[in-house]
């Protein structure tokens, strides 16, 4: 009965993760964050499957006399995928934090070295039996290196969680901040699994915790996707209004709104086609993201409509000027490339004053932007 219940729990986890994988393949983009999340899904799906069949073999449900070699293979696969899954989650957390360590090959290769160390020890266990052993009757027994493996995974996940939590303190968007908190809670699963492991194999809690983490993470990320502009992958207008209403009553420093408009955008559409026009919007969004990335308190970026973007910055006047300078420098760098058309932006910045509604604030920034645009034409 214990074997059947254990296997049923793992089977439920397998079904849920497989469904999330199917949904994510149908609807998500090719960003680094989405790729890492899919690696998590594939890895833990394989992890749960390996332990599911191990329990069936070792419990004698698939054969009266379990083949200990198959059990060895399944348990080795379980430990390998556990390490890879934790590594993938660290990569996912890093892309959410925006540091770029798990996106740049030059730094990622050093991360792979950290992954290779436990994998080598797991493979060597076939000869050393330091991690675990499976007796001829299918009985599974952990050894001293198992505690070392779990300590290693716990420390790695905890470091990623702490770094993500520290970055979340400077995230202006409350939805993104809550998702960062959720992602960092994965380390609690690993610590919990390590603690429960002292009770033996009778408690399949780790798979349930990871499955719940994956499901909630997917639901939260899908909800946040609804608030993004599909073309530029920055916040859409609906999310912008909600954020502004929240920020007007939840800020410490001065609030500034930057209204950004593409000059001569219609000419790009008319001369080069709407696909090139869409590309101009995407490149503009990328420039804005790169320009905002170095601020400690990350500015909020949204597409207001058409070829207009809005940035909400909580900083002093010096921060506003620095951001405008970075944006214009990004435009110059792009225009120095071989693009057939050139980007030109007009930026109007207005500081929020008590008594302003979000509509007044946007209207004033829009007026300032058009004033600058007219001056440029003169």
Secondary structure, 3 states (H helix, E strand, C coil): CHHHHHHHHHHHHHHHHHHHHHHHHHHCCCCHHHHHHHHHHHHHHHHHHHHHHHHHHHCCCCCCCCCHHHHHHHHHHHHHHHHHHHHHHHHHHHHHHCCCCCCCHHHHHHHHHHHHHHHHHHHHHHHHCCCEEECCCCCEEECHHHHHHHHHHHHHHHHHHHHHHHHHCCECCHHHHHHHHHHHCHHHHHHHHHHHHCCCCCCCHHHHHHHHHHHHHHHHHHHHHHCECCCCCCECHHHHHHHHHHHCCCCCCCEEEEEEEECCHHHHHHHHCHHHHHHHHHHHHHHHHHHHCCCCCECEEEEEECCEEEEEEECCHHHHHHHHHHHHHHHHHHHCCCCCCCCCEEEEEEECCCCCCHHHHHHHHHHHHHHHHHHHHC
